[in-house]
């Protein structure tokens, strides 16, 4: 978490609230850097995506995305 840009940290902490952050991943989507934080919410894993400037992009349930065929 401390290696992330400050704006990214702030947005992830804001969106995660008090939920446990399981992992944070840096990836490239359509040529842009995106940070994905996975949080544990009531036994389900939710992903929060933030761009390099700290802008919130989307939130989705991890298991639903995997069912759609996303490769990890």
N, C-alpha and C positions, 0 to 999 in steps of 0.2 A: 504494500500500500504506500509506503513512504517513497518508493521510487517513481510513483506516478506524478504527473503535473498537479499542482495545487488545485486548479479548477476541477480536474477530474476527481480528485479525492473528495472535494467538497460536495460535488453532485452525487457521487456514489454514497457517501455517508448520509446525505439528505434523503435520498430515495430508499436506502436500506433501513434507515431509522435504527431501532434497537435490534433488528434481526441479525442473526449470525451471518457474516460474510464467509462463504465456504472457499471461494477461490476468485482470483481476478486474472483475466487473460487479455493480452494485447494481441490484436489481430488486424489484418488489412482486409477491408471490404470495398470493392470498386475503387481501389487505389487510394483509399483513405484509412488512416489509423483509427481504430475503434477499440475501446476498452470494454470488456464484458465482465461484470461482477455477478457471481452466482450467490444468492442468499437463500437461507433456509427459512421458509415461512410456513409454520404449522405443519411441518413434515414434508412439505413440497419444496422443490427447488425452482426459484425464479431467477431469470437473468435480467440484468439491467445493463443496457448499452448506452455508452457515453462517447462522444467524439473527443478528439485531442484537445479541443478548446474548453471541454467541460459541459458541452451542451447535451442534455438528455435526449436520446434518440428513441428508445423503446424499452418496453418491459414485457416479458412473456414467460410462460411456464416452460421450463426446460424440457420436461417429458413430452409435451405437446409438439415442440419443435423437432425433437428427435423422431417422433412418429411420422413427421412429414418428410423424413428422409435426409435431414441435415447430417452431414458426415463430420465426425470428430476425430 
